[in-house]
Structures are given as structure tokens and as C-alpha cells.
Amino acid sequence: MSSSLPITPAADPVPRAVAGFFAVQGASVALWWPILYLVPRARELFRMSPGPDDVLLSFMLPDLAVLAPASLLGALLLARRDDRAAAILWCAAGAILYAVLFCLAFALRTDAGWLGVALMLPCALLSASCAAAVTPGFLGMLRPARPAPAGWNTAKTFAQMAVFWGVLLFLVPALIQSLQDRVGVPSFAAPGLRVIAAILFAACGGVGVWSAVVMAREGRGTPLPLDAPREMVVTGPYAFVRNPMAMSSLGQGAAVALYLGSPLVFVYVAIGAWMWQYLARPVEEHDLLRTFGAQYEAYRSAVRCWLPNAHRYSIDPLTDQQAGRVCPPTPYEA
């Protein structure tokens, strides 16, 4: 049962990135445990209790029997465009999620094993996100917003931003900083660094708010893909760069890392950038191409993704008339 998921060129980067991640994860787990088993001194950093290594080594069997094989098999099936890949990858994601929750509960009760938690948490996040990105029907969740007044779209947009900022830019970095202190990773500091961080956060936040307001008013929707704009937006910051909100969010995340002096928050921002570039962006761009056709195709070819253009983009009237053409559905919309 192979090749029943013919991947379109627009969506192709997603399965490639997902297969690559799970292949690396599976190979790493397969190599990790022989090293820990054969080199007792390597266990000292990951020991979960002051006594024997029985608790730590008990994870070896489920990891080698489930997590590593499921990751490698899922990556292979996905590379071959086999429609069974998503189910296998969810098995891998579930395995590592169960393990990280167990380790987190153990660490909270005993204040030991925090390094394992710090390493497994990003893997669990990436595993679940990657599995979701290649699950059939995932793209079908993207839909335009219902017709509504500009004020209501703006209010929804600011509510979404408040949740985003509160959770991803304040709560999560604070938890990461706490985890960093428990693991013993040193922070960094320099004179004036927090002032620079605050300026960077405010500047990036301003671009984000500007982008969101333009999207709500001109696009007649919100930045949330489940409540997406009804019209293509090429004004405001979008006239110079395709993804000003992603750029501003990553810039704010970097500002938070600078303010806290946290290397692990920088890692968190880097993971977010990878997820956006290789999981979210291709899916979002394919949905825009499917929805707006030649209009978006012309915009994408003229405006860069990350580096702003020197000149403002304007819609070609001829291309605008062709905007009704849509892309065929992808296998992830099944």
C-alpha cells in the first residue's frame, strides 16, 4: 500500500522535513541507549535517582522496542509516500510524549532527572507537530473567517495576540528559564543587554500589531489559520515581506531570550523558526495558492519570505483578474 499519497510540489517540503526529523530521532535513540548501557559514566548526567541506575535503564526497552523503530519506519514510509506513515509516526509521538510526562512527574516529585526532561520536551513537541503536519485531513482544518465587520475581526485578532503573547512569549519562556536553572545551564548577561532586548521586543511587537490590524481590516479575517482572511493582503508590511508576523514573533522571542539571558530560550526560538519554516509555511502557502490562485502566485514570486523588499509591491491588474484559479486538493485534505 504505497504511493497512495501523491504529494504536490507545494506541500512536498513538509513530508521531507518530517521524514528527516523522525529519521534523526530514531537513529539517535538507537545509538543513545547502547552508549548509556556500555559507558556507566555517561549515565551520571541523566540519573533519575541517587541509587542504582535501574530507573534510568528501564526506559531502554520501550525506547528500543517502540520509539526508535516507529520513528525510523514512519520516516521510511513517509519518504515512500505510503499512507500508513502518519499512523506509525503518531505511535512514535505518543511513545515519547508518555515518556516525557513520566519523567516530568518524576522530576517534580524528586527534583532529579531534569536534564532528561529538558532534552525530551523539544523532541515531544516536534514529534507531535510533525505527525500532525502529515496527517490526512490536516489541511482541511484551514478555513476562511465568516463574514464579519472589521471591528469584530480586529477584536478577535487582538484576543488571539493576547493569548499568543501571554503563553508563547511570557509563560513558556518563564518555564524554560526555571528548567534551565534546575538543569544548571548558566545564564549570560552584559551591560545594557536588557535595554536592547526591550527595544527589540517593542519594535517587533509594533510590526506584529501593524500586520495583524492590516490583516483583520484588509483581509477580513484573522491571522489564525482556522479563521483565515477572506481577501489576500498585500498592503502595509505585507507589501514588503510575505511573513511580517512570523518575523516579528521570532524577533520578540529572541528579545525575551536576551532579556532573560537564557540559552535555552534561544533554542526554543530556533525550534519555533524551524517548525514555521518547514511545517507551517509550506502548508499555509499552498492553502493561499489554492485559494487565491495566480494572484498569490505572482505575489509570492515578487516578494521575499524573510528579507524585506526595497520597494512596495502592488497587484498586477491582469493577475488580479486570474485570481479565481485554484490549486487541486492535496492528499492531506482527504
C-alpha positions as CSV (number, residue, x, y, z in Angstrom):
1,M,0.0,0.0,0.0
2,S,2.4,2.6,-1.2
3,S,2.3,5.8,-3.2
4,S,-1.4,6.4,-2.4
5,L,-0.4,9.9,-1.2
6,P,0.9,11.8,-4.2
7,I,2.5,14.8,-2.7
8,T,2.1,18.1,-4.6
9,P,5.2,20.2,-5.2
10,A,3.8,23.0,-2.9
11,A,3.4,20.6,0.0
12,D,6.5,18.4,-0.7
13,P,8.8,20.2,1.8
14,V,6.6,19.1,4.7
15,P,7.0,15.3,4.3
16,R,10.7,15.7,3.5
17,A,11.2,17.7,6.7
18,V,9.1,15.4,8.8
19,A,10.8,12.3,7.5
20,G,14.2,13.8,8.2
21,F,13.3,14.7,11.7
22,F,11.9,11.2,12.6
23,A,14.9,9.5,10.9
24,V,17.3,11.6,13.0
25,Q,15.2,10.9,16.2
26,G,15.1,7.2,15.5
27,A,18.8,6.8,14.8
28,S,19.7,9.0,17.8
29,V,17.6,6.8,20.2
30,A,19.0,3.6,18.7
31,L,22.6,4.9,19.3
32,W,21.8,6.6,22.6
33,W,21.0,3.5,24.7
34,P,24.0,1.4,23.7
35,I,26.2,4.3,24.8
36,L,24.5,4.7,28.2
37,Y,24.5,0.9,28.7
38,L,28.1,0.4,27.8
39,V,29.5,3.6,29.4
40,P,28.4,3.8,33.0
41,R,29.9,7.3,33.5
42,A,27.6,8.7,30.8
43,R,24.6,7.9,33.0
44,E,25.7,10.3,35.7
45,L,24.2,13.3,33.9
46,F,20.9,11.6,33.3
47,R,20.5,9.6,36.6
48,M,17.0,9.9,37.9
49,S,17.7,8.8,41.5
50,P,20.7,8.7,43.8
51,G,20.6,4.9,43.9
52,P,21.3,2.3,41.2
53,D,20.6,3.1,37.5
54,D,17.6,0.7,37.4
55,V,15.1,3.5,36.9
56,L,17.0,5.1,34.0
57,L,17.9,1.9,32.2
58,S,14.3,0.7,32.5
59,F,13.5,3.2,29.7
60,M,15.8,1.3,27.3
61,L,13.4,-1.5,26.4
62,P,10.4,0.7,25.4
63,D,12.6,3.2,23.6
64,L,14.3,0.5,21.5
65,A,11.2,-1.6,21.1
66,V,8.8,1.3,20.2
67,L,10.2,4.8,19.8
68,A,13.2,4.1,17.6
69,P,11.6,1.5,15.3
70,A,8.4,3.6,14.9
71,S,10.4,6.8,14.1
72,L,12.6,5.0,11.5
73,L,9.7,3.1,10.0
74,G,7.5,6.1,9.9
75,A,10.3,8.1,8.2
76,L,10.8,5.4,5.6
77,L,7.1,5.0,4.8
78,L,6.7,8.8,4.5
79,A,9.7,9.0,2.2
80,R,7.9,6.4,0.0
81,R,4.6,8.3,0.2
82,D,2.9,5.4,2.0
83,D,-0.5,6.3,3.5
84,R,0.3,4.3,6.7
85,A,3.1,6.7,7.6
86,A,1.0,9.1,9.7
87,A,-0.3,6.3,12.0
88,I,3.2,5.0,12.6
89,L,4.5,8.5,13.3
90,W,1.7,9.1,15.8
91,C,2.8,5.9,17.6
92,A,6.3,7.4,17.9
93,A,4.9,10.7,19.1
94,G,2.8,9.0,21.7
95,A,5.7,7.0,22.9
96,I,7.9,10.0,23.6
97,L,5.1,12.1,25.0
98,Y,4.3,9.3,27.5
99,A,8.0,9.1,28.5
100,V,8.4,12.9,28.9
101,L,5.3,13.2,31.0
102,F,6.6,10.3,33.2
103,C,10.0,11.9,33.6
104,L,8.4,15.3,34.3
105,A,6.3,13.9,37.1
106,F,9.3,12.0,38.5
107,A,11.4,15.2,38.4
108,L,8.7,17.3,40.1
109,R,8.5,14.8,42.9
110,T,12.2,14.0,43.4
111,D,13.9,17.1,41.9
112,A,16.1,14.7,39.9
113,G,16.3,13.8,36.2
114,W,15.8,17.4,34.9
115,L,18.3,17.1,32.1
116,G,16.3,14.2,30.6
117,V,13.2,16.4,30.7
118,A,15.0,19.3,29.1
119,L,16.1,17.0,26.2
120,M,12.9,15.2,25.7
121,L,10.4,18.1,25.8
122,P,11.5,19.6,22.5
123,C,11.5,16.1,20.9
124,A,8.0,15.5,22.1
125,L,6.8,18.9,20.8
126,L,8.4,18.3,17.4
127,S,7.2,14.7,17.2
128,A,3.6,15.7,17.7
129,S,3.8,18.7,15.4
130,C,5.5,16.7,12.6
131,A,3.0,13.9,12.9
132,A,0.1,16.4,12.7
133,A,1.5,18.1,9.7
134,V,1.4,14.9,7.6
135,T,-1.9,13.6,8.9
136,P,-4.6,13.2,6.2
137,G,-7.2,16.0,6.6
138,F,-4.8,18.4,8.3
139,L,-5.1,21.0,5.6
140,G,-8.9,20.6,5.7
141,M,-8.8,22.4,9.0
142,L,-7.7,25.6,7.4
143,R,-10.7,27.7,6.6
144,P,-11.6,31.4,5.9
145,A,-13.3,33.5,8.5
146,R,-17.0,34.0,8.4
147,P,-18.2,37.4,7.1
148,A,-18.0,40.0,9.9
149,P,-17.4,43.7,10.5
150,A,-13.9,45.0,10.6
151,G,-14.2,45.8,14.2
152,W,-15.1,42.3,15.2
153,N,-12.2,40.8,13.1
154,T,-9.9,43.3,14.8
155,A,-11.1,42.3,18.3
156,K,-10.7,38.6,17.5
157,T,-7.2,39.3,16.3
158,F,-6.1,41.2,19.4
159,A,-7.6,38.4,21.6
160,Q,-5.5,35.9,19.6
161,M,-2.4,38.0,20.0
162,A,-3.0,38.4,23.8
163,V,-3.1,34.6,24.1
164,F,-0.1,34.1,21.9
165,W,2.0,36.7,23.7
166,G,0.9,35.5,27.2
167,V,1.6,31.8,26.5
168,L,4.4,31.7,24.0
169,L,6.3,34.8,24.9
170,F,5.9,35.0,28.7
171,L,4.7,31.8,30.3
172,V,6.7,29.3,28.2
173,P,10.0,31.3,28.4
174,A,9.5,31.6,32.2
175,L,9.1,27.8,32.5
176,I,12.1,27.3,30.3
177,Q,14.1,29.6,32.5
178,S,13.1,27.7,35.6
179,L,14.1,24.4,33.8
180,Q,17.4,25.9,32.8
181,D,18.1,26.8,36.5
182,R,17.3,23.3,37.6
183,V,19.5,21.7,34.9
184,G,22.4,24.1,35.8
185,V,22.8,25.8,32.4
186,P,24.4,29.2,33.1
187,S,22.7,32.4,32.0
188,F,24.5,35.2,30.3
189,A,24.4,39.0,30.8
190,A,26.0,42.2,29.5
191,P,25.6,45.9,30.3
192,G,22.6,47.3,28.6
193,L,21.5,44.0,27.2
194,R,18.1,44.2,28.8
195,V,17.5,47.7,27.4
196,I,18.4,46.4,23.9
197,A,16.1,43.4,24.4
198,A,13.2,45.7,25.5
199,I,13.7,47.9,22.4
200,L,13.8,44.9,20.1
201,F,10.7,43.5,21.7
202,A,8.8,46.7,21.3
203,A,9.9,47.2,17.7
204,C,9.0,43.7,16.7
205,G,5.7,43.9,18.6
206,G,4.8,47.1,16.8
207,V,5.4,45.4,13.4
208,G,3.3,42.4,14.6
209,V,0.4,44.6,15.7
210,W,0.5,46.6,12.5
211,S,0.5,43.4,10.5
212,A,-2.4,42.0,12.5
213,V,-4.5,45.1,12.1
214,V,-3.9,45.2,8.3
215,M,-4.8,41.6,8.0
216,A,-8.0,42.0,10.1
217,R,-9.2,45.1,8.2
218,E,-7.9,44.5,4.7
219,G,-8.1,40.7,4.7
220,R,-11.5,40.5,6.5
221,G,-10.2,37.7,8.8
222,T,-7.6,37.0,11.4
223,P,-4.0,35.6,11.5
224,L,-5.3,32.3,12.9
225,P,-5.4,29.7,10.0
226,L,-8.7,28.3,11.4
227,D,-10.2,31.8,10.9
228,A,-8.1,33.0,8.0
229,P,-8.5,36.2,5.9
230,R,-11.1,36.1,3.1
231,E,-9.1,38.5,0.9
232,M,-5.4,38.4,0.0
233,V,-3.4,41.0,1.9
234,V,-0.6,42.8,0.1
235,T,-0.7,46.2,1.8
236,G,1.0,47.5,4.9
237,P,4.1,45.4,5.9
238,Y,2.9,42.7,3.5
239,A,3.8,44.9,0.6
240,F,7.5,44.5,1.6
241,V,7.8,41.0,3.0
242,R,5.4,37.9,2.9
243,N,5.5,37.0,6.6
244,P,5.9,40.0,8.8
245,M,4.0,38.4,11.7
246,A,6.3,35.4,11.7
247,M,9.4,37.7,11.6
248,S,8.0,39.8,14.4
249,S,7.2,36.8,16.6
250,L,10.6,35.3,16.2
251,G,12.2,38.7,16.9
252,Q,10.1,39.0,20.1
253,G,11.2,35.5,21.1
254,A,14.8,36.4,20.6
255,A,14.3,39.6,22.6
256,V,12.9,37.6,25.5
257,A,15.9,35.2,25.4
258,L,18.2,38.3,25.5
259,Y,16.3,39.8,28.4
260,L,16.4,36.6,30.4
261,G,20.0,35.8,29.4
262,S,18.7,32.3,28.6
263,P,20.5,30.0,26.0
264,L,17.5,27.5,26.3
265,V,15.0,30.2,25.3
266,F,17.1,30.8,22.2
267,V,16.9,27.1,21.5
268,Y,13.1,27.4,21.9
269,V,13.0,30.2,19.4
270,A,15.2,28.2,17.0
271,I,12.7,25.3,17.2
272,G,9.8,27.6,16.6
273,A,11.6,29.0,13.5
274,W,12.2,25.5,12.2
275,M,8.6,24.5,12.7
276,W,7.3,27.6,11.0
277,Q,9.7,27.3,8.0
278,Y,9.4,23.6,7.3
279,L,5.9,22.7,8.7
280,A,3.7,25.7,8.8
281,R,4.9,27.9,5.9
282,P,4.6,25.3,3.1
283,V,1.1,24.3,4.2
284,E,0.0,27.9,4.6
285,E,1.4,28.9,1.3
286,H,-0.2,26.0,-0.5
287,D,-3.6,27.0,1.0
288,L,-3.1,30.6,-0.1
289,L,-2.2,29.4,-3.6
290,R,-5.2,27.1,-3.7
291,T,-7.4,30.0,-2.5
292,F,-6.1,33.0,-4.4
293,G,-4.5,31.3,-7.4
294,A,-2.5,33.4,-9.8
295,Q,-2.8,36.5,-7.6
296,Y,-0.9,34.8,-4.8
297,E,1.5,33.1,-7.2
298,A,2.5,36.5,-8.6
299,Y,2.9,37.9,-5.1
300,R,5.0,35.0,-3.9
301,S,7.4,35.3,-6.9
302,A,7.8,39.1,-6.3
303,V,8.0,39.4,-2.5
304,R,10.6,37.5,-0.4
305,C,9.7,35.4,2.6
306,W,12.2,36.7,5.2
307,L,14.2,39.6,3.7
308,P,12.0,42.7,3.1
309,N,12.0,44.1,-0.4
310,A,13.3,47.6,-1.0
311,H,10.2,48.6,-3.0
312,R,6.5,48.3,-2.2
313,Y,4.6,45.5,-4.0
314,S,1.4,46.3,-6.0
315,I,-1.0,43.9,-7.6
316,D,-0.9,43.5,-11.4
317,P,-4.4,44.1,-12.7
318,L,-4.1,41.2,-15.2
319,T,-3.0,38.8,-12.5
320,D,-5.8,40.1,-10.2
321,Q,-8.4,39.0,-12.9
322,Q,-6.9,35.5,-12.9
323,A,-7.2,35.1,-9.1
324,G,-10.2,32.7,-9.3
325,R,-8.0,29.8,-10.4
326,V,-7.4,27.4,-7.5
327,C,-4.9,24.5,-6.9
328,P,-6.1,20.9,-6.8
329,P,-6.6,19.5,-3.3
330,T,-3.6,17.8,-1.7
331,P,-3.7,14.3,-0.1
332,Y,-3.7,16.0,3.4
333,E,-7.2,17.3,2.7
334,A,-8.7,13.9,2.3
